[in-house]
């Protein structure tokens, strides 16, 4: 029999000051999910004195690494398929979750989904003896004392978030912190944050529906189609993405891609003003391109940054796009979003130029891994949906050998084949979606495709094809590009594991070439 506490904690009543005074001390708090966000929640809650229970449906022997991350903190672990998730909710005054655990997601384990649905419906019906449900990113935003920049979109989130953090870090008075969906849960950073900090948080479609609070600035890269397996339709996916614009601080700002009609329409949501960016002449109050330069046209800084005109060079100039180290036209758009955000916070144009030119990108996103005897290897493991793959293919000159495949995401791939056929010389296909991708690419006119059973084999086959292409003497450089157009879950834990495996395979090829030269 499960019981409910006589008093639960309303998340609206929590603040870091109240927590420091003991609001959670000796209180039973549950954490659902024991991956990155769950580990961070358990550590934070244990450190502030809560009695923490963690539930995860995976067997306990699969959670050894997560337990080690607790570093001896006193946490009760309920793990395994035989554990009734309702047991973890009994007596809790507050229930916290990893963002992937949601009663509205069909991807949430059915028993847990049912228990959470009963919990949420009960509270909505007025039963306040049931504990409130709050996700890790929502708890962070509720408690964060600093200005926040939320970055979302279908693609480009990680690069844009990282570049924004790099630009904001030029202001030494206001330390910049980066985290969120990029793989760094931020809840553990709360004790050190002050109103002087600036926090950049990447937010995915998993996290957005769980939010009750917005960010100071909401940045959108683009909104196309993704994760329809979780949301069911394009309309629902777009509704989820709108959430950040709907919640943005009225005293903050929206930073919107004017080249994307879906994103541009968000300018009418909420009460915050919009700063628009596009890859052409800037709109009034926005950022754009002119004569090969990123330029601003009358951007006004946030009130917290003075509220006056943002500084620029002559003619609104910030930096020439040729100075950007990140490849591809899509990364020009990402840079425009980052520059617009930096201007809102009053970062000086010379500082923006210096930091933007020094930014070389992020791991697993068009990451140049090695150049081995004329073959360049590029890790784009985050390229899980077709728009990202198209952008990657357009970032490099021919010849390109594409490595693609994995677990299908249920998105429309009809437009991918013609681009692959036009831009790639060959494709090596892996994973569950490999046969379907091979059929699509061949139907679009790609004459050379191969199948591989492992990623290591795929890298070797792609390397061999690239060297055949170089042997003609027509080109001095070929590119092996892994941009999968699929998730990794059929072969790897996540995209990062897939990216690391790609780099390890490349390293083995590099070592073999080096040995061959020294014989």
N, C-alpha and C positions, 0 to 999 in steps of 0.2 A: 504494500500500500504506500502511495506517495503522499506526502504532506506538503502544505504550502506555508510559507512564513507568515507570521501575523503582521509583519511590516516589511515592505519592499522599498527599494531605493528608486526614486524618480531620477533618471539621468539629467533632467533639467535642473535639479537641485545641486548637482555636482560642479565643482570647480577645482582647479589645482590647489587653491588656498584651503578649501574645505577638506580636500584629500590630505593635505599636509597636516591639517588639524585632527585627522583621524576618522574621516567620514566612512572609510572602508575598512578600518582596522577591526579585525576579528569577524568581519562580515562574510558569510558564505557567498562566493561569486563563482559562476560557472563559465568556463571557456569551451566553446564548441569548435572542434577542429584543431589539429596539432601540427599544422604546417607552419610556414613563416609567420603569418599573422597570429595564429594561435600561440606559438612559442613566445612571440613578443608580448602578447596580452598576458600570458601566464607569468612571465618575468616581471612585467610592470605591476600587475595586481599583487603578486607576492611581495614585491619590494615595498608597496605601500601598506602592507599588513593584512591584506584580505586572506581569508581561508579559501584557497583556490582548488576547484575541481575541474579537471580537463576530461572531455569526452572525445573519443575518436573511434570510428567504426573499424579501423584497421587493427589487425592482431598486434598485441603488445610487442612481439619480437620484431616488428617492422618499425617500431617507434624508438628504438634504442638511441639513434642519433639525436632525435628531438629531446629525449629525456636528458641526454648529455648537455644539451644547450641550456637546460635549467640551472646547471652548475650548483646542484645541491639545494636549490630552493624547495621548501616544503609544499609540494603539490600532490593532490590525490589524482591518480590517473585511472579512468574507467575506459578500457579499450577492448576492442574485439567485437565480432559480429554477434556474440552471444549476450552482450550487454544491452539491456533495454535503455534507449536514450532518455526515457522519462526519469530514470534513476538519477541522471546527472542534473535534472531540473529541480528535483525535490529539494525543498528547503532553501533554494537560492534566493537571494534578495535582488540579484541582477544576473542576467545572462548575456554574455558577450560572444561574438561569433567572428570567425573568418568570413570575409565577404562572399565567398563561394557558397556558404551555407545560408539558404534562404527558403522560407516556406513557399515562395512563389516560383522557385526554380525546379523544373523537372529533373535537373541533374543532381539535386540534393537527394541523399539516401532516403528511400520511401518512409521508413519508420521514423526517422528524425524529422522529415518534412511534416509528417502527420502530427508529431508531438509539438512542433513549432507552430503549426497552423492552429492547434487548439489553444496554445498559449497566446498567440496574437489575437485570435478572435475573442478569447475570454477577456483580455484587457480592453479591447475595443467595446466589448459589451458592458464595461464598467467594473469588472472584477479586479480591483487594484491590489488584491492579495497575491495575484500572479506576478512574477517578476517581469520587468521590462526587458526587451530584446534590443541590443545595440551592437552594431558592427565595430570592428577595430578602426576603420577610417572615420566613422561617425563619432566614436568616442574621442578620437584625436581632435577632430574639428570642434567638438563641444568644449574641450578643455584647453585648446591651444591659445596662448596669450599673444601670439605673433601674427603679423600679416601673412596671408597665405595666397599662393598662386596655384589654382587647380588647372591641370592641363589634361584635356581629353580629345578624342577623335578616333576615327577608325584606324588610321595609320599616322606615323610620325610623332606619336606621343613621347616616346622615350628620348628620341633625339632632341625634340623641342624642349622637354623638361630639363634635360641635362644642359643644353645650351643656355636656357634661361638662368639656371643656377650658376653657371659659369659667369654670365654677364652680371648678375646681381652680386656675386662675390667680389667684384671690383670695388664695391663700397665697403671698406673695412669697418665702418661704424655699425653697419647692420649685417651681421654674419648670415650667410645663406646656408640653408639646410635642404637637402634633396632626398625624397623618398616616395613611398606609396607603391603603386603597381610596378614600378621599376625594379622591385625586389627587396626594398628596404622598408619594412613597416615602421611607422613613425611614432607609435604610441609610447615606445620606450624612451624617446627623446624628450618627452614632455617635462620631466623634472628640471632639465637644463635650459629650456626655452624661456625667453623674456620678450617683452614687447618690442625690443630692438631687433630681434631676429626677423628674417624673412624665409618662409618655408615654401618650397616648390613641391607639390604633390601630384604625381601622375595618377590619374583616376580612370579606371576601365569601366566597361559596361557591367562588370560584376559589382563594383563598388558603388556606382552612382545610385542605384535604386535603394540602397541602404541608408542614404544620407538624409538627415533632418536639418542640416546646416550647410550653408554654402561657403565658398571661399571669398577672399577679398577681391581677387581678380580671377576670372574664368577665361581660359584660353582654349580655343577650338582650332584644331588643324584641318579636319575635314570629316564628313559623315557620309559613308557609302553603305556597304552591306557587310555584316559579319555576325558571327555567333547566333545564327538563326536557330541552331539546335537548342539553345537556351531560351530564346525570346519568342520563337514561333513564327514571327513575321517581320518584314522590313519595317512596317509601321510601329510595331512594338519596340523594335530595336532603336528606332529614331526617337521614340517617346522617352526611352531610357536616357539617351544621350542629351536630350533637352534639359534633363534634371539639373545639371550644373548651372545652366543659364537662368533657370527659374529660381534658383536659390542664391545667386550671387549677391554679395553685400551691396545695398543701394549706394553706399558711399565708395564703392570700388569701381570696377570696370569690366566690360566684356571685350575680349580681343578676338576678332572674328575674321575668318578667311573669306574675303569678298569674291574670290574665284570659285567658291563652292556655294551654289544657290541654297542648299539646305541650311548651311551654317549662317549665311547672310540673313536669313529669315529670323534668326534668334535675336537680332538687334531689337526687336519689339518686345522681347520678354523681360519681365522684371522692370526695375527702375534705374538700374545702373547704365551709365552712358557706354556706347560702343566705340571702340577704336578698330577700324577696318584696315586690313592689309591685303595687298594683291600684287601680282607680278606684272604690273603696268603702272602708269602714272598714278601717284597716290591720290586718294580722295581727300577732301578737306578734313583735317583732324586725324588723318591716317598715315600709313606707311606703304611705300611701293618702290618701283624701280624706274630709274630714269638715266639714260645714257650709261648703262652698265653699273650704276650705283644704287645702293639702298638709300632711299631718301625719305624724310618725314615732312609732312605738310601741316604744321600747326598742332602737333600733339600737345595736350595739356597734361601735366603730371597730376597724380592723385593728390587729394587734399593732405593726406598724411606725408606726402613728399614735397609739400609747399604749394601745390595748386596752380603754379604758373606755367608759362610756356616751357616745353622741354628743349634742352639745348641741342643744337645741331651745328654742323659746319656750314660753309657758304652754300646757298641754294638748298638747304635742308639736308645736305649730304651727311651720311654716317660712315659708310665704307663701300669700296668697290666689290662687286660679287666675285671678281677673280681672286680676291684674297681669302675667300672661304675655302677651308681645307676639306670640308665634307662634300662628297661628289653628288652630282645629279641635280636636275632642275627642281625636283620635289624638295630637296634640302634648301634650295633658295627660299621656297615658301616657308619652311620651318624656321629659317634664319629671320625672315621678315616678322614672324610671330614673336620670336624671342627679342628682336630689337624693339618692337612696339612695346612689349612688356617692360623691358629695361628703361625705355624712355618714360613710361608711366611712373616708374619709381625714381626718376631723376638721375639715372646713371649718365655720366658725361659721355659725349660722342667719341672722344678719343679712347676712353676706357672700353666702350662697347667695341670699337674697331679692333683694339688690341686683343681683347678676350675672344672675339668671334674668329679672328684670324688664327688664333692659337688652338681653337677647338677642333679636334681631329675625329670626333664621333664617339659612338658608344659600342660596347661589345655586342656582337650578334646582329648588328644592324649595318649592313654594307661595310663590314669590318675587313680591311685589307690584312690578310694573315701572313702571306709570304709571296715573294717573287722568286721563282726557281727556274733559272735558265729560260727566261722568256715567257713563263706561264705564271700569271697572277692568280692567286686563290683568294676568293672573297666569301666571307661568312655572313650570310643574311638569314640566319636561322629564325629571326623574328618575322620574316616575310611569309606569314601564314595565310594571307588572303590575296586574291588576284591583283588588286590595285597596287599592293606593295611589290609584288613580283614584276609587274609592268614597269613601275618606277625604277626598280633595280636594273632591269634589262636596258632601260633607256639611259642608265648612268655610265655605261661603258661602251667603247668602240668594239666593232667586230674584230676577230671572231670570238664568240661567247659559247661556252659549253655549259648548259644549265643542268644542275642537279635538283630534282623536285620530287615531291611525293611524301606521303605520310597518312595521317587519318583525315578523311574529308570532313570539312566544317559545315557542309550543307548550304554553301553559298553558291551563287551563280558563277560558273566558270566559263560560260559560253564565249566571253570576249577575250579570254586568255590565249587560246590556241593561235589565233591569227597574229598576235603580238609576238608570241614565242617563235612562230614560223618565220616572221619577218626579222627578228633581232638575233635569234640564236642559230648557230651552225649545227648544233646537235643537242640532244637532251639525254641524260641518264636518269631513269626513273626508279624510285624505291618505294617501299611501304604499301599499305593497303590501297591507296589511291593511284599507285603507279600504273596499273593497267588502264584505268579510265583516262589518266593524263596522257598516256602514250596514244590511245585512240584519238583523243581530241587533237593532239599536236600533229599527228600524221594526217588526220582529216583536213587540217588547216594548211598542210603543205610542207611540214618539216620532214625532210627525207631521211634523216638519220636519228634513230632513237635506239637506246639500249636499256635493258633491265639489269638491276643489281639487287642481290639479296641482303647486303649489308651496306652501311654508309661507307665503311672502309673500302669495300669493293667499288662503290660508286665513284669515290674520289680517284682511285687508281684508273678506272676506266675513263673518267673524264680527263685525267692528266694525259693518258695515252692518245685520246682523240685530239686534244689541244696540240700535242707535239706533232701529230700528223698534219694538222692544219698549218703549223709553223714551218714544216718541212718543205712546203711549196715555195717558200721564199717571198711570198707576197706580203706577209706581215712579220713584224718583229716581236709582237706582244699578243698573247691570247689570254682570255680570262675564263677561269673555272668559277662559276657562280653558283653557290648553294642558296637558293631562294625557293622554299618548298611548296608554297601554295597549299599548305596543309598543316595541321597540328602535328606534334611529335609523339602523341601518346600511344601509338601502335608500336613504337620502337624505343622510346626514351621517356624519362620522367617528365621532362619539360623541354622547352625550346633551348634553354641554356645548356642542358646536358647534350642535346643534339649539336649545338654549336661547338661545345668543347670537344666532342667526338670528331667533328670535322677538322678542327685545328690539330688534334692529335694525329689524325690520318695524314694531314699535310706535313706535320713535323716528321713523320716516318719517311715520307717521300723525300723530304729535304735531306734527312740523314743518309738515305741510300744514294742520293746524287752526290753528296759530299764524299762518301766512301768511294764511289766510283771515280771521282776526280783524283783521289789520293793514291789509287792503286798504280 
